[in-house]
Amino acid sequence: MRIRPSVLAALAAGSLVLTSCSAVATDQPTAAATEEAAASADAAASAVESTEAIDVASLVEATYADLEIEEADLTADSSAAVDVVLADGASSGGDGVSIDGDVVTITAGGVYRLSGVLIAGRVVVDADGEDVTLLLDGVDITSPSTAGIEVAAADQVVLWLAEGSTNAVSDAQGATEPTEDDAPNAAIYSTADLFVTGTGTLVVEAAANDGITSKDTLVIDAGTVQVTAADDALRGKDHLVIRGGDLTLEAGGDGLTADNVADDDEPNKAVGVIWIDGGSLDITAAADAIDAVTQVTIDGGELAIDAGDDAVHADGILRIASGTVDVEASYEGFEGAIVLLSGGTGTVVSSDDGINASDGINASDGINASEGSGADAGMGGAGEPGGGASGGGARPGAGEESDATTTADDSADEEAAAVVSASLTTDAPTTASQDSTEPASGTDGVRLEISGGTWAVDAEGDGLDVNGAVAMTGGTVVIAGPTESMNGALDFDGDFTIDGGTLVATGAAGMAMAPSGGAQAIIGVSYGETVAEGETVTVVDEDGSVLASYTSAKESQTLVLSTPDLVAGTSYDVVLGGTAAGEAIAGLVLDGSLAGGDVAGSVEAS
């Protein structure tokens, strides 16, 4: 490897800054630009309506048992089924079936095999306290309003999709959302626990509102389910559980949602929960792909997400423990007051923050105004250049750009090019455990804990944006952060301790931060120039062995690296360019080899 002459010259002049465990800023805006940015931030902040903060300290993560879901009998005995044949003006059925024109009502518990077509009719279950199984075996139901299938009263209802069958339930074109409170507002609507299983196919088209809704618990156990909805695709108001099946969801609102809150009679009841531990989900949503009031747990399954707003959102706790989650597009990727990544794998592509932990204060319409801290994302204390609240205060929403934005390749005059560097604390606070319900240090217990999994984040805003503390003890996180200096690959208000795992974060220099402590060594590098998209940056030890090589899909100005192989107090060379070989994870190669490249300088890990 060669020495990079131009970079070494910059190093001698002091404009290439190599730092260990410190926050670094370059290309700061001019005084005029700073004033303009402040005015823009004030104007944006005035447009924000404060929302009620989550009481993070009181949040307790629910287990599946805490949901207290009463399991249904999912082994339908078709030999004892009552046959119901649907036909316009001529439907027929046996015991437990009442027919009034094109409204077919199930009035008693049992198993009913449904087939046939209703072009302007409905099937209603009105069997209070009874268990009912509807064995759908080639039905095509179009309701003139909403609820082609409505469960008005029952204990539990199972929709069993017969093998080889295709079943369709829809609203009529031009159907409108009901105006009465508690009126059915979905193509399939249930006031009781609703289970979907079997090996057939269910196609739901909801022109008026939701696709499938249960006011209590909705469980998708098996089958092929395709939903197109004007609003939410699947809603389980108490609980929405996905444990199997092949789901394709297109929603004008949320893809999956659970929105009930505990009442005063049962304040500790675990409701407003989405739980996914199996199945294949392909979700396209104009709003959030997954949205729960209390908790989202992903413990399995394969998810592909295209969201207009958040990919996965929980007002309370968001945990990903297993499975694959690939976010192809979102405004923000993962968001919750407490975000726990303990397993799983996937990618997050976001037009704003990749992973966001926030209690909801002063956050609406895509504007994130977080509270500041000593470890300031602006690289300085109050009154210093770049100082201010973490995250830069109010931010433009999706698709907007501040006039005061400094991009990665903007030129700056001599004053603006001055480097401001403020060391972060290296004291390692107590690290929050993976399953802890005690808040870590930070803003009111808001936190991000990473203990497992492999995640690649491609964010136009902050890669990790935490209005509290971050604790990393395991897993792999690779961040291709912002190219605009108003955001950073890492942005946090509390402590960021790292005691395990692998972290690589690259992005613009203007708001750059590095972890503040922990047992594992860290290096932070500001290149003093912009590294082009596709150029490799490699950290090697004194023997020339590769610790990590990273090839970003974006241009960048900074690198933060922490791996178990880094040794505090040891000096490492930073090599720009060349070709890395080895098994890559989102452009990251560990313990590989490097051919070519130029040594830019050295940095000591701490």
C-alpha positions, 0 to 999 in steps of 0.5 A: 500500500502506498502513502496518499500524498495529498491526504498526508499533506492535509494531515500535516496541516491539521485539516485531516482529523483522526480522532479516537472516541470523540465527536468530530465536525468539519465544513461548518456553515458560515455565520450567515448560514448558521443564523439562517439555519436557526431561523429555519429551525424556529419556524419549523418548531413553531409548526410542531404540535406537541404530542403526549409523552409516553410514560417510558418508566412504566413500560414493561415488556409483555410476553406472549403468555401475557396476551392471554389469548384463548386458543381456538380449535383449528382442526375443523371436522368437515364431515360434520359441517353444515353445508351453506350454498350462497346464491343471489336470492336463492341461498340455502343452508341447514340447522343453525342457518337463517336466510333473509334475502341475501343476508345469510346468518349463522345462529348457532355454534358449529362448523359450516361449509360455505360455497357459492356467490353473492354479488350484493349480500353478506354472511353474518355470525350471530351466535352469542357465546358460541364457537363457530368455524366457517369453512370457506370452500370457494365463496365470492361475497360482495357486500353492498356496504361493508362487512361481507363477513360480519361476526356480530356475536360469538365467543370465537370464530375460525375462517378455515380456508379449504385446500385448493380453494380461492375465496373472495370477500369485498365491498362494492365499488363506491362503498363508503365508510360507516358513520355510526360508532361501532358499526362494521368498518371492514370487509371482514369484521368481527366483534369476537376473537377471529382466527384465519387458517387452512391451506386455501386462499383468501382475497379481500378487497376493501373499498370503504375502509379496513380489510380484516378487523377484529375488535378483540384478537385477530390471529393469522395462523395459516393460508394465503391471504391477500388484502387490498384496503382503502385504510388498514389491511389487518387490524386486531384492536387488542392483539394482532398475531401472525404466526404463519401463512403467506400474506400480501398486503396493500394498504392506504393506511397501515398494513398491520395495526393494534390500537386498543389501550388498557382501560381503568378496570384492567390498567395492566392488561397487555393490549394494543400488541402486534406479535409476529413469529412466523409467516411470509409478509409482503406489506405496502402501506401508505402510512406505517407498515406495522403500527401498535399502541403498546408493543410490537414483537417480531420473533420470526417470519420473513417481512418485506416492507414498503412504507410511506411512514414508519416501517415498524412503529410502537408507541411503547416497546419494539423488539426484534428477536428473530426473523428477517425484516427487509425495509425497502422504503420508509420515512423512518425505519424502526421507531419506539420509545424503547427499541430492543434488537436482540436477534434477526437480520435485515435492512432498513432504507429510510428517507429520514431516521433509520432507527429512532427511539423517542417518547413522542414529545414534540414529534409530529408530521415528520419533524423531530425536535429532541432534547439536547445533552452534553454529548452534543450532536453539534460537536460543541457545548452551548455557544460553541460552533455547531452547538445545540440540541442533539439532532439539530433541533427541528428538522424538515419533514420528508422531501423537504430540505433546509436552505442552511443544509451543508452537503458532503461536497459543499465548499466552505470558506476558511472560517467555515472550514475550521474544525471543532472537536469536543471529547466525549466522556469515556466513563462506562456507565452501567449497561442496561441488560437486554431484558431490563425494564429499568430505564437506562440513562438518557431522556426519561428511559427512552433507549435503544438496546442492541444485543444481537442480530445483523442490521444494515441501515441506509438512512438519509436522516440519522442512522440511529436517532435516540432521544436517550441512551444506547447500549450495545452488547452484541450483534452487527450494525452497519450504517450508511448514514446521511450525506447532508451535514444536518444529520449524523450516522449516530445521534443520541442524547444520553450515554452510548456504551458499547460492550460487544458486537460490531458497529460501523457507521459512516456519514457526513461530518457536520453532526458526527458522534461516536459512542461515549464509553463501554468495555469495547474499544472504538475509533472515530475518523474524520477523513478531511475529504469526501470518500466517494461512493463505492470507495473502500475504507480499511482499518489495518493493524501494525502487521497489515492485517485487516480488521475491517473493510467497508465499501459504502454505497454513499459518499461519506466523511466520517467513520466510527468503528468498534469490533471485539478485535480492536484493542484500546491504546493500539494504533491502526492505519486507515487505508483509502481505496483498494479492493477488499476480499472476504465475506461481506455484510452490507459492504463490511468485510471483517478479517478479510484481505485488501489489495492496493489502497493508500494509507491516509494516516493512523488512529489510536483506539480507546 
